[in-house]
Amino acid sequence: MTNVPASRATADSSVSRSAFRRVLAGSTAGAVLEWYDFALYGILAATVLGPLFFPGGNGFAQLLLALATQGLGFVARPIGGIVFGHLGDRLGRKPMLVTTFLLLGLSTSAIGLLPTYSQVGIGATISLVVLRLIQGFALGGEFGAAVLMVSEYGSPKRRGFWSAWPQAGAPLGTVLATAVVGGIALVLPDNAFDQWGWRVGFLFAIPLLVIGFWIRRRIDESPVFQEARARAAAKPVRERSSILETLAHPGPVLRGLGVRLGENVAFYVYTVFVVAYATKTFGYEKSDVLLAVAIGSLLQFAGMLVGGHWSDRVGRRIAMLVPALGLAVWAPVFFAIVQADALPLLYLGVGVGAALHGLLAGPEAAWIAELFPTRRRFAGASLVFQGSSIIAGAPAPLIAVWLAEKQGPTAVVLYLVGTIAVTVVALLLSAETRGADLN
């Protein structure tokens, strides 16, 4: 469908500005917390968690095990997407926003209280794995709920821009995580940071949880969902699970997964993999690499908002195709820059890659919401967002580290370019959705 006229406005007319501001703030705050959690674990997995929670072995083996544990969080995300996707299409978006947010914040805080392997043995490793699974399960429903609330509240003419805000929670969370870890590392000596300072980062989730929960409790249910529920009540029809109904019409899900493949891999290469690669292979200082990631994340944040806004002008497809092609071109340049062993060039390489990723990811939120009807939008969006976490997000840092160690940087370039090629093909096979009426 191309430029489908909207029969109703939502955020600009039928919904008050104050209500929309609460939705935008609550959804974005949750996205920041969820990605703070995941970025924090990724940073610490690449630096200190391996020796603390995994016994024996060399540093490379411990790094792979720590990153594999990060991947376990992604394994649980599709399960959370299925559970919360079904409940969100039946019970509403708001209950899922509150429930997933609580689970996410509490499990993150609990990691900061865990004993290490040297203190309690294998129980420490098992506890870390369980908490990562809970994080992933909660995240499986959290992100879909946040994006859909803004998409269903926001006006069709500016949906791309407004929906990009919860999407932009990823780089904001990454900036926050790198700032917290960098600040702690700056204040504490290395031995204190490795022994107990890392815990502060996880415990920092507690004030974020309190603030975000207070905001989300004051949000009203999506008006689009309320309309759909009223229509269903007027004409009751027995329907099967929205998950099953979505899987029975797999086209939109497959296109969404294809687009998310290259985008997800690019995100984790430029935010998680680069930390381990630059510090352990080329000897960059950890603080310098974290600063590069933080600067890149700010550019990524700006890129998402610009990309979302641009998609409202030129359409979702072209707004995503251009940066996807840019990422493919930039991949070999990035690895050549890292190997130059010059800090300003490292900042340039990470910054450009992150900005291009932001331009690609910004329009995604609105585009995915526009792929599905209201009765199965939560299910469809969750399957796309979280299904891609299994095929792309979870293995990306692990694959990249292994390829760099065993095959060299050229193999990582080919991996990144190959996944982006899938994204380009999926976009070319997709219809334009800008301006679609979500009712």
C-alpha positions, 0 to 999 in steps of 0.5 A: 500500500502506498501513502494510504490516507489516514481516516483518523488522526490520533496524537494531533486531535483525538488524543490530548497532547499531555496524554501523548507526552506521557506515552512518549516519555514512558515508552522511551524511558522503558526502551532506555532501561532495556538497552541500558541493561543489554549494553551494560552486560555486553560491555562487561561481558567483553571486559570483566564478567568472563573470569568472574563467572566462568571457571578456568580456561584462557581469556579467549574462552572466557570471553566467548562463554560470557558473550554466549551467556549474553546470547542466552538473553536473546534466546528467551526474547522470542518466547517473551514475544510470543507470550506478551504478544498474545496477551498484548493483543488480548488484554491491551498494550499498557498492562504489558508495558508495566509488567515487562518493565518491572521484570526487566528492572528487577532482574538487572538489579539482581545481577549486581547482587550475585556472588561470583564463581570463586565465592559459591561455585557453579551456582553463580554461573547458573544464577547469572544464566537464569537472570539473563533468561528473565531479562530476555523474556521481559524484553521480548514483550517490552519493546513491541509494547513501547513501539506500538503505544507510540505508533498507535497514539502518534499522528500518521503524518509524523508516525515515523518520527515519533515511533523512532523515539522508543527505537532510539532508546537503544543508543541512549541506553548504550550511552548511559551504560558506557557513561556509567561503566566509564565513570566507575572505571575512572574513579576506581582502580582496575582491581577494585572495578574488577572485584566489585565496581562492576556491580554499581552499573547493575544496581543503577537500574534501581532508580531507573526502574522507579522513575520509569514505573511511575511514568508508565503507571500514568499512561492510558491504553492505546486509543487504536486498541480501545477502538478495536476492542469495542468493535470486537465486543459489538460483533463477537467472533471466536478468534484463534491466538493472534500469534497463530493468526500471524504465523498463518500469514507469514509474509510480513513477518519474513520481510520484517525479519529480513530487514532486521537481519543486517540492521541487528548485526550492524548494531552489535558489531559497532557497539559490543564486538568493537569493544572486545576487538579493539581492546584485546586485538589492537591494545586500545585502552578500554576507556578510549573504546568506550568513549568511541562507542558513546560518541557513536551512540549519540550519532546513532540516536540522532540518526534514528530521529533523522531517519524516522523524520525522513521516512515521513517525507520520502517513504519508509523503503527509500529511507531504509535502503539508502543507509543500508547500502551505506553500511555495506560500503562502510564495513571494509573501511571501518576495519581498515580504520581500526587496524590503523591503530589511531584513536581519532580514526577509531572514533571516526570508524565507529561514529560513521557506522553507528550513524548509518545504523541509526538512519536505517533503524529509525524508520523501522519501528513505524514500518513494522507497526504498519505491516500488521492489523490491530488485532495481531499487531502486537504479536506480529511486531514482537515476532519480528523484533524478537525473532530477529534477535535469535537469527541476528542479535544473539549470535552476532558478537559471538560470530564476529569474535570467532571470525576475527580470531580464526579467520581475520577481519575480512571474514567479519566484513563479509559477514556484515555485508552478507547480512546487509544484503539480505536487508536490501533484498527484503526492502526491495520486496516490500510495499510502501507503508507510509501513512497507513491507517492503523485503525 
